[in-house]
Amino acid sequence: MKPTNLQFFCPRWGSEGTGWETFFARLKAEGYNGMEWGVALDTPHAELDKIWDLAEQKRVAVILQHYDTVDADFNRHYDTYCRWLSMVKGYPAVKINSQTGRDIFTFDQNKALIEAATQFTVDTDIAVVHETHRHKFSFAAHIAKEFLQRIPHLRLTLDVSHWVCVAESYLEDQKETVALAIERADHLHARVGYPEGPQIPDPRVPEWDIALRHHLVWWDAVVARHRAQNKPLTVTPEFGPYPYMVELPFTRQPLTSQWEINAWMMRMLGERYR
C-alpha cells in the first residue's frame, strides 16, 4: 500500500530509447503515478501534443522538467528560458521542475529568471520548483541560502546529492541552510550522493548505507512537513544513466540497472512512509 500523500514519478531520463507506449505500460506496472519528463526547447509542438495526449489516455501524470538553457550570455539565456516557459504554457503539468540559471550569473540575474518562473505560475497556476543542481543558481548550499533568505516565495526541488558533492561533505556544518531548504521543498529527487560524487553506485548495498542514511534523514523531514500540513508530496527516484551510473571498463556495461534501482527506491520509500 502506498502512502496517500506521496506521489511517485518515473524519470524519462535513461529510458529515451524505449517507445512511449512501452514506457508508460512499464511505469504503470511498476506502480508509479506518473513521469518526470525533460523537454528540450527544440521539441516540436506536434510531438508534445502527441505524447501529452497519450499520457492522458494512459492516465500518466506529468511533471515537466526544464534543463537545457545553458547560455553564458545572460540576455540570451533569459530569452531562451522565457521561450521554454512559453512553449509549455498550454500543458497542464502537475508542476514544473526547473534547473534554473547559472552558477556564473549574479544574484540579480538569477533572481530575474526565478521571477520569470514566478510570473509563469501566476499566469497558469502551475507551480515551478527550482532544482538544487550543480551548474545552476542553486549549485551549493551556502550559495542557495542567500536566494532562500531574500526570495521568500522561492520553492525547491530538493536534490541534496548535488550539494553533498559540491561541499564534499554530508553538510554537517550547514544544518541551518539544509533546514531552510527542507522548509521550501515541494518536490524530491530521491538520488543519493556522496562527498566525491552526485550518485552512489547502488543504494541497496551495505557499502553505501551511510550515504543513504544521511539522505533519509533529510527526506524524512520533508515528508513530515508535508504530512503536518496535509499536502501531497511528489517524489522522483532519479538515479541516472551513464555518466551518473558507473560503467565497467571497456565493456560499457552499467554496474547495475538504473530502472531497478529507481523502482527499488520507490518501493523502499513507499514502505518507509506508509
C-alpha positions as CSV (number, residue, x, y, z in Angstrom):
1,M,0.0,0.0,0.0
2,K,1.4,3.4,-1.0
3,P,1.3,6.4,1.4
4,T,-1.6,8.5,0.4
5,N,0.2,11.8,0.5
6,L,3.2,10.7,-1.7
7,Q,3.1,10.5,-5.5
8,F,6.0,8.8,-7.3
9,F,7.2,9.9,-10.7
10,C,9.4,7.8,-13.0
11,P,12.2,9.7,-14.8
12,R,12.1,9.5,-18.6
13,W,15.8,10.2,-18.4
14,G,17.6,6.9,-19.1
15,S,14.6,5.4,-21.0
16,E,14.7,7.6,-24.1
17,G,15.3,4.6,-26.2
18,T,12.1,2.9,-25.1
19,G,8.9,3.6,-27.1
20,W,6.3,5.8,-25.3
21,E,3.6,3.1,-25.2
22,T,6.0,0.6,-23.7
23,F,7.4,3.2,-21.3
24,F,4.0,4.1,-20.0
25,A,3.0,0.5,-19.6
26,R,6.2,-0.3,-17.8
27,L,6.0,2.6,-15.3
28,K,2.3,1.9,-14.6
29,A,3.1,-1.8,-13.9
30,E,5.9,-0.7,-11.6
31,G,3.4,1.4,-9.5
32,Y,4.5,4.9,-10.4
33,N,1.8,7.7,-10.5
34,G,3.4,9.4,-13.5
35,M,6.6,10.5,-15.2
36,E,9.1,13.4,-15.0
37,W,10.0,14.4,-18.5
38,G,12.8,16.6,-19.5
39,V,11.6,18.6,-22.5
40,A,14.1,20.3,-24.8
41,L,13.4,23.7,-26.2
42,D,13.5,22.4,-29.8
43,T,10.8,19.8,-29.1
44,P,8.1,20.3,-31.9
45,H,4.7,21.2,-30.6
46,A,3.2,18.3,-32.6
47,E,5.4,15.9,-30.6
48,L,4.5,17.5,-27.3
49,D,0.8,17.2,-28.2
50,K,1.1,13.6,-29.3
51,I,2.9,12.5,-26.1
52,W,0.7,14.5,-23.9
53,D,-2.4,13.0,-25.4
54,L,-1.0,9.5,-24.9
55,A,-0.1,10.3,-21.3
56,E,-3.6,11.5,-20.6
57,Q,-5.1,8.4,-22.4
58,K,-2.9,6.1,-20.2
59,R,-3.6,8.1,-17.1
60,V,0.0,9.0,-16.5
61,A,0.5,12.3,-14.7
62,V,3.3,14.5,-15.9
63,I,6.0,16.7,-14.3
64,L,7.8,18.7,-16.9
65,Q,11.5,19.3,-16.4
66,H,13.4,22.3,-17.8
67,Y,17.1,21.6,-18.2
68,D,18.7,22.8,-21.4
69,T,19.1,26.5,-21.1
70,V,22.9,26.9,-20.6
71,D,23.9,30.0,-22.5
72,A,26.6,32.0,-20.6
73,D,25.3,35.3,-22.0
74,F,22.6,36.4,-19.6
75,N,20.3,38.2,-22.1
76,R,20.2,35.2,-24.5
77,H,19.8,32.9,-21.5
78,Y,16.9,34.9,-20.2
79,D,15.2,35.0,-23.6
80,T,15.7,31.2,-24.1
81,Y,14.3,30.4,-20.6
82,C,11.2,32.6,-21.3
83,R,10.7,30.9,-24.7
84,W,10.7,27.5,-23.0
85,L,8.2,28.6,-20.4
86,S,6.0,30.0,-23.2
87,M,6.3,26.7,-25.1
88,V,4.9,24.6,-22.3
89,K,2.3,27.1,-21.1
90,G,-0.7,25.2,-22.5
91,Y,0.1,21.9,-21.0
92,P,-1.5,21.1,-17.6
93,A,1.6,19.6,-15.8
94,V,1.4,18.6,-12.2
95,K,4.3,21.0,-11.7
96,I,7.5,22.1,-13.4
97,N,10.9,21.2,-12.2
98,S,13.3,23.8,-13.4
99,Q,17.1,23.7,-13.5
100,T,17.3,27.4,-13.3
101,G,20.0,30.0,-14.1
102,R,23.8,29.6,-14.0
103,D,26.4,29.5,-11.2
104,I,28.3,32.2,-13.1
105,F,25.4,34.7,-13.1
106,T,25.0,37.4,-10.5
107,F,22.3,37.2,-7.8
108,D,20.1,39.8,-9.6
109,Q,20.4,37.9,-12.9
110,N,19.4,34.6,-11.4
111,K,16.7,36.3,-9.5
112,A,15.3,37.7,-12.7
113,L,15.0,34.1,-14.1
114,I,13.3,33.0,-10.9
115,E,10.8,35.8,-11.2
116,A,10.1,34.9,-14.8
117,A,9.1,31.4,-13.4
118,T,7.0,33.1,-10.7
119,Q,5.1,35.0,-13.3
120,F,4.5,31.8,-15.2
121,T,2.9,30.3,-12.1
122,V,0.7,33.4,-11.7
123,D,-0.4,33.1,-15.3
124,T,-1.0,29.3,-15.3
125,D,-1.5,28.3,-11.7
126,I,1.3,25.6,-12.3
127,A,4.0,25.6,-9.7
128,V,7.6,26.0,-10.8
129,V,10.0,24.4,-8.3
130,H,13.7,25.1,-8.8
131,E,16.1,22.2,-8.5
132,T,19.2,22.3,-6.3
133,H,21.6,21.4,-9.0
134,R,25.3,21.8,-9.9
135,H,26.0,24.4,-12.6
136,K,22.7,26.3,-11.8
137,F,22.0,29.2,-9.4
138,S,21.4,26.7,-6.6
139,F,24.6,24.7,-7.1
140,A,25.8,24.8,-3.5
141,A,24.1,25.1,-0.1
142,H,25.9,28.2,1.0
143,I,25.0,30.0,-2.3
144,A,21.4,28.9,-2.3
145,K,21.0,30.1,1.2
146,E,21.0,33.8,0.1
147,F,18.3,33.1,-2.5
148,L,16.1,31.4,0.0
149,Q,16.5,34.2,2.6
150,R,15.9,37.0,0.1
151,I,13.2,35.4,-2.0
152,P,10.5,34.2,0.4
153,H,8.3,32.6,-2.4
154,L,11.2,30.5,-3.8
155,R,10.2,26.8,-3.8
156,L,12.6,24.0,-4.4
157,T,13.1,20.6,-5.9
158,L,15.4,19.2,-3.2
159,D,18.2,17.1,-4.7
160,V,20.7,17.1,-1.9
161,S,23.0,14.8,-3.8
162,H,24.4,17.8,-5.7
163,W,25.1,19.8,-2.5
164,V,26.8,16.8,-0.9
165,C,29.1,16.5,-3.9
166,V,29.9,20.2,-4.2
167,A,30.6,20.6,-0.4
168,E,32.5,17.3,-0.3
169,S,30.6,16.5,2.9
170,Y,27.3,15.5,4.3
171,L,26.7,19.2,5.1
172,E,27.2,18.7,8.8
173,D,28.3,22.3,9.1
174,Q,25.4,23.7,7.1
175,K,22.5,22.4,9.0
176,E,20.7,25.8,9.1
177,T,20.7,26.0,5.3
178,V,19.6,22.4,4.9
179,A,16.7,23.1,7.3
180,L,15.7,26.2,5.3
181,A,15.8,24.2,2.1
182,I,13.6,21.4,3.7
183,E,11.0,24.1,4.6
184,R,10.9,25.2,0.9
185,A,11.0,21.8,-0.7
186,D,7.8,20.8,-2.7
187,H,9.4,18.1,-4.8
188,L,12.1,15.5,-4.1
189,H,14.7,13.9,-6.3
190,A,15.5,10.7,-4.4
191,R,19.0,10.2,-5.6
192,V,21.9,9.6,-3.1
193,G,25.1,11.4,-3.4
194,Y,28.4,11.1,-1.6
195,P,31.2,13.6,-0.9
196,E,33.1,12.6,-4.1
197,G,30.1,12.4,-6.5
198,P,26.4,13.1,-7.1
199,Q,25.4,9.4,-7.3
200,I,26.4,6.3,-5.4
201,P,26.6,3.2,-7.5
202,D,23.8,1.3,-5.7
203,P,21.8,2.3,-2.6
204,R,20.8,-1.3,-1.9
205,V,24.3,-2.5,-0.8
206,P,25.8,-2.1,2.7
207,E,28.9,-0.3,1.4
208,W,26.7,2.8,0.7
209,D,24.4,2.6,3.8
210,I,26.0,5.7,5.4
211,A,25.3,7.9,2.4
212,L,21.7,6.5,2.2
213,R,21.0,7.2,5.8
214,H,22.1,10.8,5.6
215,H,19.7,11.4,2.7
216,L,16.9,9.6,4.5
217,V,17.1,12.0,7.4
218,W,16.6,14.9,5.1
219,W,13.8,13.2,3.1
220,D,12.1,12.2,6.4
221,A,11.9,15.9,7.4
222,V,10.4,16.9,4.0
223,V,7.8,14.1,4.3
224,A,7.0,15.0,7.9
225,R,6.4,18.7,6.9
226,H,4.0,17.8,4.1
227,R,2.1,15.4,6.3
228,A,1.8,18.0,9.1
229,Q,0.4,20.5,6.5
230,N,-1.8,17.8,4.9
231,K,-0.1,18.4,1.5
232,P,0.8,15.9,-1.2
233,L,4.5,15.4,-2.0
234,T,5.9,14.4,-5.3
235,V,9.0,12.3,-5.4
236,T,11.1,11.2,-8.4
237,P,13.6,8.5,-7.7
238,E,16.3,9.9,-10.0
239,F,19.3,7.7,-10.3
240,G,20.6,8.4,-13.7
241,P,22.3,6.5,-16.6
242,Y,25.9,7.0,-17.7
243,P,27.8,9.1,-16.8
244,Y,26.0,9.2,-13.5
245,M,25.9,5.4,-13.5
246,V,29.4,4.0,-13.4
247,E,30.2,1.5,-16.2
248,L,32.6,-1.4,-16.2
249,P,35.9,-0.6,-18.0
250,F,35.9,-1.4,-21.8
251,T,32.5,-3.1,-21.8
252,R,30.2,0.0,-21.5
253,Q,28.0,-2.2,-19.2
254,P,26.5,-0.4,-16.2
255,L,27.3,-1.7,-12.8
256,T,23.6,-2.3,-12.2
257,S,20.2,-1.4,-13.6
258,Q,19.1,2.2,-13.4
259,W,15.5,1.1,-13.7
260,E,15.7,-1.5,-10.9
261,I,17.4,1.0,-8.6
262,N,14.8,3.7,-9.1
263,A,12.0,1.1,-8.7
264,W,13.6,-0.2,-5.5
265,M,13.9,3.4,-4.2
266,M,10.2,4.0,-4.8
267,R,9.2,0.8,-3.0
268,M,11.5,1.4,-0.1
269,L,10.3,5.0,0.4
270,G,6.7,3.9,0.0
271,E,7.1,1.3,2.7
272,R,9.1,3.7,4.9
273,Y,6.4,6.4,4.8
274,R,3.3,4.1,4.7
